[in-house]
Amino acid sequence: MTRLVLEIPKQTDLMLLLALLERLNIRVVQRSEDNIPMAAQETDDKDFIMKGLPERENVEEFMREFEASRKDRTLPQREK
């Protein structure tokens, strides 16, 4: 058995798909309608990602400091 989750933005496409599934004797197990607009959902995702990142005014300076602070670790069974 295969389960598939679809996001269908247009109501007309949904009705067409449901008619096709009925004709093919494919059972719809769960149907839900999210009232969250895609733009709002994308904004929520962006906010979630940005919340986890420290705020940096000067990214180039941060990258220079980061690169300078990196140290190569000694790998096992490798000669320097």
C-alpha positions in Angstrom: 0.0 0.0 0.0 1.3 3.5 -0.9 0.2 6.7 0.8 0.6 10.0 -0.9 0.1 13.6 0.4 -0.7 16.2 -2.1 -1.0 20.0 -1.8 -3.5 21.2 -4.3 -3.8 25.0 -4.5 -6.9 25.2 -6.8 -10.3 24.0 -5.8 -11.2 23.1 -9.4 -8.1 20.8 -9.6 -9.1 19.2 -6.4 -12.5 18.4 -7.7 -11.1 16.9 -10.9 -8.6 14.8 -8.9 -11.3 13.5 -6.6 -13.5 12.5 -9.6 -10.5 10.7 -11.1 -9.8 8.9 -7.8 -13.4 7.8 -7.6 -13.3 6.5 -11.2 -10.2 4.5 -10.4 -11.6 3.1 -7.2 -8.9 4.7 -5.1 -10.0 5.5 -1.6 -9.3 8.9 -0.1 -8.2 8.2 3.5 -7.8 11.7 4.9 -8.8 15.0 3.4 -8.1 18.3 5.1 -8.2 21.9 3.9 -5.5 24.2 5.3 -6.6 27.7 5.3 -3.0 29.0 5.6 -2.0 30.9 2.5 1.2 29.7 1.0 2.8 33.2 1.4 2.1 33.2 5.1 3.4 29.7 5.5 6.7 30.6 3.6 7.0 33.6 5.9 6.6 31.4 9.0 9.2 29.0 7.7 11.6 31.9 7.0 11.0 33.4 10.5 11.7 29.9 12.1 15.0 29.6 10.3 16.1 33.2 11.0 15.2 32.9 14.7 17.9 30.2 15.0 20.6 32.3 13.4 22.6 34.9 15.3 22.1 38.4 13.9 25.1 39.7 12.0 25.5 43.2 10.7 28.7 42.5 8.8 28.6 39.0 7.3 31.9 39.5 5.5 33.7 40.3 8.8 32.1 37.3 10.5 33.3 35.0 7.7 36.9 36.4 7.9 36.9 35.8 11.7 35.4 32.3 11.3 38.0 31.3 8.7 40.8 32.6 10.8 39.6 30.7 13.9 39.3 27.3 12.1 41.9 24.8 13.0 42.6 21.7 10.9 42.4 18.6 13.1 44.9 15.8 13.0 43.4 12.9 11.2 44.3 9.4 12.3 47.0 7.6 10.2 48.0 10.7 8.4 51.4 12.3 8.4 51.7 16.0 8.6 
